[in-house]
Amino acid sequence: MMYSDNSPSESRVRTRASAESTESTGSDRGSGCRARNRCRSRSRSRGRTPSERRRTCPECDGAPRETADGETACDDCGLVLADRRVDHGPEWRAYTSEEHHARARVGAPTTGTRHDRGLTTEIGRGDRDAAGGTLSPERRRRVERLRTWHQRVRTVRTGERNLRFALSELDRMASALGLPRHVRETAAVVYRRALAEDLIRGRSIEAVATATLYVACRQKNLPRSLAEVTAVSRVEQQDVARASRHLSSNLGLELRPVEPTAYLPRFCSRLDLSAETHAKAAEVLAISAEAGHCSGRSPTGCAAAAVYTAAMLCGEKRTQSDVAAAAGVTEVTIRNRYHEQVEALNLLDGVR
C-alpha cells in the first residue's frame, strides 16, 4: 500500500494558494492593462484640442452621448462623464411675447452710441407708481426733481457733456440719412477715438461728428457723398471735409475711394428706371473707366452721367435736371461727364 507524500489537507491548501496567486496575477494584469489603456488614452488626448477632448471619452476614446435622464455617458465603456445638465435659460415660463417682455429682468446690450454705453438708470416720464396708482402732485414734483438731478449727475464733466451732444447729433443725422445700426456704431467708435487722442480741441463738435459719420459711411462702403451728409448737418461742407481729412490722417484710417457703380441703384430707383437701364449704366461706367474718364472725377457725377446716357440708349429718357436733382449734382457736371462717356463709347463700341 503506497502513501503519497502530501496529505489531503496540504493539497487543498496548495490548491487554494495557487488559485489565489492566479487571481492576484490576473487582477494585477487587469489593473496593469487598465493603467496602460489610461496612459495611452492620455497620451493620445495630449495632442487634441479641448473641444475634441470633450467629444471623446477619457478612458477608451469612445463617443459620449446624452441619455434621457440628463447624464452624459460613453457608449463603449459606460463611463458617466456628467450627471447633471445646466439649464442656462430663465427659471420662468412665457407663452407670449408680452409675457416674455414683462418677466425679463435684463436690459438692452451695451452700445457705443450713448455716452454712458447704456449702463445707467433711466427715470421714466410716467406719473404712475409700480402698482399702477396715480402719483400725488407732491410726489410728481419730487420725481421731476429727481429726474432733473439724475440728468445732471450723468454728465458732470465737460467731456461727458460734449460726448453726449456729439452722439445725439450722430443719431439725428444717421436717422435723417436712413443709415443702418452698424454705421452708427462705427461713427461712435471713431468719435471716441478722436476724443481720446485729443483731436477735437479747437474744432467744432458738429463738424467732427459729421466727419465721423462720413468716415463711417466710407469704411462700410455705403454710397453717401459728402454733400448728402453735410445737407443734414448744421455746418459747412468745407469744415466737414477739413475735419474728415484731419481724422483720417491722425487716426490712420484707410478710406478707399467710392466706386461710381455704388450710386447706380439709388439713382435708378429715384428716377424709376428699369433693370435694363441699370445694367446699361454699369456698362457705360466700365467703358468710361477703361478710357480713363473716371480718374480724378467725382463718383456721383460719373454715376449720374452714366444713368443719363443709359436712359437715352434704352429709350427711358430723363432730363438732365431730373437726373441732377436725383443725384445731387449740377447739370453742368452731367453734361461734361456725358460728353466724355459718349466719346468713350464711340472709341470702343461705336455707339452714340
Secondary structure, 3 states (H helix, E strand, C coil): CCCCCCCHHHHHHHHHHHHHHHHHHHHHHHHHHHHHHHHHHHHHHHCCCHHHHHCCCCCCCCCEEECCCCCEEECCCCCEEECCCCCCCCCCCCCCHHHHHHHCCCCCCCCCCCCCCCCCCCCCCCCECCCCCECCHHHHHHHHHHHHHHHHHHCCCHHHHHHHHHHHHHHHHHHHHCCCHHHHHHHHHHHHHHHHCCCCCCCCHHHHHHHHHHHHHHHCCCCCCHHHHHHCCCCCHHHHHHHHHHHHHHHCCCCCCCCHHHHHHHHHHHCCCCHHHHHHHHHHHHHHHHCCCCCCCCHHHHHHHHHHHHHHHCCCCCCHHHHHHHHCCCHHHHHHHHHHHHHHHHHHCCCC
